[in-house]
Amino acid sequence: MPEQLSPELQKSLVARIQFYRDLGIHSFYRRGQAAQQEESLAERAEAFEPAPLQVTQPATALSGRLAELQIIREDIGECTRCRLSKGRKNIVFGVGNENADIMFVGEGPGAAEDEQGLPFVGRAGQLLNNMISAMGIKREDVYIANVVKCRPPGNRTPERDECDTCSPFLLRQIQVIKPNVIVALGAVAAKNLLGVNDSMSNLRGRFYDFRIQELPDTKLAVTYHPAYLLRDPRQKSEAWKDLKMVMEYLGMPLPKEAGKK
């Protein structure tokens, strides 16, 4: 008869499997039952390990970035560094192509993101997917993360100390991904990444040099958060201008249909 897993072990296993899925690893194997019976609860959670990756690019480069992202996620752990941890269901780390040219950074998880443990999967995420598609690329081509990785209560704006606590992990993610362009979605992301306090109208429409260690050439652009665009669809044309600016900088062709907007 199959062994019944305790609720604590089930939760631990689900969290670990979800983490690997966030990194794009979907195939797993399980160690033998005899070995597992001698392991502690924490050790048994380690029994679910990713199968070897099948990649189309040099394995050293791919595994290196995945390993670095894994280290960051493990450093976050089951974080209780700030008050946002008290009401969350899942830490929302980040997802996408670890070799992406474009990295989108939002404010923080909402209800759907907190439930699934993935960024931008609710209504705002569906709009972001449409924005990415309008650029002629897929969600899988970019990397997506947030300033804070736990849902603020009632979807309120993250407070300064909460952002300051979580931002170092975001900066480490950026250093690993090494995007050519970061697109800050909304004022919270823009202000935290740029270290300035200004209006969206003043922040948009230009590139900023985002110089941190090992990233001397990364540019940052600011546009409206998809959640804001859902509240005020009139600004979608302005957001499209921002995305076209990014596309032109990267030498991406403008889709004919979208280019008419």
C-alpha positions in Angstrom: 0.0 0.0 0.0 1.4 3.4 -1.0 2.8 5.4 1.9 0.5 8.2 3.1 2.3 11.6 3.1 1.7 14.0 6.0 0.2 17.4 5.2 3.6 19.0 6.1 5.5 16.8 3.7 3.0 17.3 1.0 3.3 21.1 1.4 7.1 20.9 1.3 7.1 18.7 -1.8 4.6 21.0 -3.6 6.7 24.1 -2.8 9.9 22.5 -4.1 8.3 21.1 -7.3 6.7 24.5 -8.0 10.0 26.2 -7.6 11.6 24.0 -10.2 8.6 24.6 -12.5 9.1 28.3 -12.1 12.6 27.7 -13.4 11.3 25.8 -16.4 12.1 22.3 -15.1 9.1 20.0 -15.5 10.4 16.4 -15.5 11.2 14.7 -12.2 12.2 11.4 -10.8 11.9 9.9 -7.3 14.4 8.0 -5.2 13.7 4.6 -3.9 11.3 4.1 -1.0 13.8 2.4 1.2 16.2 5.3 1.1 13.4 7.7 1.8 12.3 5.9 5.0 15.6 6.7 6.6 15.4 10.4 5.8 14.0 13.3 7.9 11.0 15.3 6.7 13.3 18.0 5.2 15.6 15.5 3.6 12.6 13.6 2.1 11.4 16.8 0.4 14.8 16.9 -1.4 13.9 13.5 -2.9 12.1 15.1 -5.8 14.9 16.2 -8.1 14.8 17.5 -11.7 15.7 15.2 -14.4 18.5 16.2 -16.8 17.5 19.2 -18.9 17.3 18.9 -22.7 18.7 22.1 -24.0 19.4 23.5 -27.5 22.2 25.9 -26.3 25.5 25.3 -24.4 24.6 23.5 -21.2 27.2 25.3 -19.2 25.6 28.7 -19.8 22.0 27.5 -19.2 22.7 25.5 -16.1 24.8 28.3 -14.7 22.0 30.9 -14.8 19.5 28.4 -13.6 21.8 27.4 -10.7 22.2 31.1 -9.8 18.5 31.7 -9.8 18.0 28.6 -7.6 20.5 30.0 -5.1 18.6 33.3 -4.9 15.3 31.4 -4.4 16.8 29.3 -1.7 18.3 32.3 0.0 14.8 33.8 0.2 13.5 30.6 1.7 10.2 30.8 3.5 10.8 34.5 4.1 9.6 36.3 7.2 11.8 39.3 6.8 8.9 41.8 6.6 5.2 42.0 7.5 4.0 40.9 4.0 4.9 37.3 4.9 2.0 37.1 7.4 -0.8 36.9 4.9 0.7 35.3 1.9 0.0 31.9 0.4 3.0 31.7 -1.9 6.2 33.5 -2.5 6.2 34.8 -6.1 9.8 34.6 -7.3 9.8 35.2 -11.0 9.4 33.3 -14.2 10.6 33.2 -17.8 13.6 33.0 -20.0 16.8 33.2 -18.0 18.6 34.5 -21.1 15.9 37.1 -21.9 16.7 40.4 -23.7 13.7 42.0 -22.0 12.8 41.8 -18.3 9.5 43.2 -17.0 9.3 44.3 -13.4 6.0 44.9 -11.7 5.0 46.1 -8.2 3.9 42.9 -6.4 1.7 39.9 -6.6 -2.1 40.1 -6.6 -4.6 37.5 -5.5 -4.2 35.2 -8.5 -0.4 35.4 -8.3 -0.4 34.6 -4.6 -2.6 31.6 -5.2 -0.5 30.2 -8.0 2.9 31.4 -7.0 3.6 32.9 -10.4 3.8 36.6 -11.5 1.2 38.2 -13.7 -1.3 35.4 -14.1 -4.5 37.4 -13.3 -6.4 40.0 -15.4 -3.4 42.3 -15.4 -1.2 39.3 -16.4 -3.5 38.6 -19.4 -3.1 42.1 -20.5 0.7 41.9 -20.1 0.6 38.8 -22.3 -1.2 40.8 -25.0 1.3 43.6 -24.7 4.2 41.1 -25.1 2.4 39.5 -28.1 1.9 42.9 -29.7 5.7 43.2 -29.7 5.9 40.1 -31.8 7.3 37.8 -29.1 6.0 35.4 -26.5 5.8 35.5 -22.7 8.3 32.6 -22.7 10.8 34.9 -24.4 11.0 37.4 -21.5 11.6 37.3 -17.8 8.9 38.6 -15.4 9.4 39.5 -11.7 8.1 42.0 -9.1 9.7 44.4 -6.6 8.1 42.5 -3.7 7.5 38.8 -3.8 4.6 38.5 -1.3 1.1 39.9 -1.9 0.4 43.2 0.0 -2.9 42.9 2.0 -5.8 44.0 -0.1 -3.4 44.7 -3.0 -2.3 47.9 -1.4 0.9 49.6 -2.5 4.0 48.1 -1.0 5.5 50.3 1.7 9.1 51.6 1.5 10.6 49.3 4.1 8.9 46.3 2.4 10.4 47.2 -0.9 13.8 47.8 0.6 13.7 44.4 2.2 12.8 42.6 -1.1 14.7 44.7 -3.6 18.1 43.1 -3.1 16.7 39.8 -4.3 15.3 41.5 -7.4 18.6 43.1 -8.1 20.3 39.7 -7.9 17.8 38.3 -10.3 18.6 41.1 -12.7 22.3 40.5 -12.4 21.7 36.8 -13.4 19.3 37.5 -16.3 21.5 40.3 -17.6 18.7 41.8 -19.8 19.4 44.4 -22.4 16.3 46.3 -21.4 14.3 46.4 -18.1 10.7 47.6 -18.5 9.4 49.0 -15.2 5.7 48.5 -15.0 4.2 51.3 -13.0 5.5 54.0 -10.6 6.4 51.6 -7.7 8.8 49.6 -9.9 10.2 52.7 -11.6 10.8 54.5 -8.3 12.5 51.5 -6.6 14.7 50.6 -9.6 15.7 54.2 -10.3 15.8 55.5 -6.8 13.8 58.6 -7.7 10.4 60.0 -6.8 8.7 61.5 -9.8 5.5 61.3 -11.8 4.8 58.7 -14.5 4.5 61.5 -17.0 8.1 62.6 -16.3 9.5 59.1 -16.0 8.2 57.8 -19.3 9.4 58.4 -22.8 13.1 57.9 -22.3 15.8 55.3 -21.5 17.8 55.3 -18.2 21.2 53.8 -17.7 20.7 51.0 -15.2 24.2 50.5 -14.0 24.8 47.9 -11.3 27.6 45.5 -10.9 28.3 43.5 -14.0 25.6 45.3 -16.0 27.2 48.4 -17.6 25.0 48.6 -20.6 21.5 47.7 -19.4 18.8 50.3 -20.2 15.6 50.8 -18.3 12.3 52.1 -19.7 9.1 53.0 -17.8 5.5 52.3 -18.8 2.1 52.0 -17.2 1.3 48.9 -15.1 -1.2 46.6 -16.8 -3.6 46.9 -13.8 -3.6 50.7 -14.4 -4.4 50.2 -18.1 -7.4 48.0 -17.1 -8.7 50.9 -15.1 -7.9 53.5 -17.7 -7.8 51.9 -21.2 -7.2 55.3 -22.8 -3.6 55.0 -21.8 -3.0 51.8 -23.8 -1.8 53.8 -26.8 0.8 55.6 -24.5 2.0 52.2 -23.2 2.3 51.0 -26.8 4.6 54.0 -27.5 6.8 52.9 -24.7 7.0 49.4 -25.9 7.8 50.6 -29.5 10.7 52.6 -28.1 12.0 49.4 -26.5 11.5 47.5 -29.8 13.3 50.1 -31.8 16.2 50.1 -29.4 16.6 46.3 -29.7 16.2 46.4 -33.4 12.9 44.4 -33.3 10.5 44.8 -36.3 7.3 46.6 -35.5 4.2 44.4 -36.2 2.2 46.1 -39.0 -1.2 45.8 -37.2 0.2 47.2 -33.9 2.3 49.8 -35.6 -0.9 51.5 -36.8 -2.0 52.3 -33.3 
